[in-house]
């Protein structure tokens, strides 16, 4: 329905406009770029921390060489 002004009419009152709704919005914790062997957790301030879950080699203990 064109009114002759060359502009598109506004959407009807119950339909969704061009805004992003909460159902279409992206999540806070995306899974993009996850690396295997790395655990990502978030503290209570929302800061992300990555820790390695790969097995670490044992610490070398013993007397020092002189």
C-alpha positions, 0 to 999 in steps of 0.5 A: 500500500503506497501513499504516494510519498515513496516511504514505507508505512509504519508497521501495524500496532501489534507487529514487531518492528525492526527492533531485536526482541529478547527471544532473538537476542544473542546470549551472554555466554556465546559458544563461539571460539571455545578451545578444547581443554580450556574451561571458561567460568565467570565470577560474580562481577561478570569477569570471565576467567579461562583455566586449562583442564589439560593434565600438567606435567609433574613438578620436578623436585629433588636436590639442586645440582651444584 
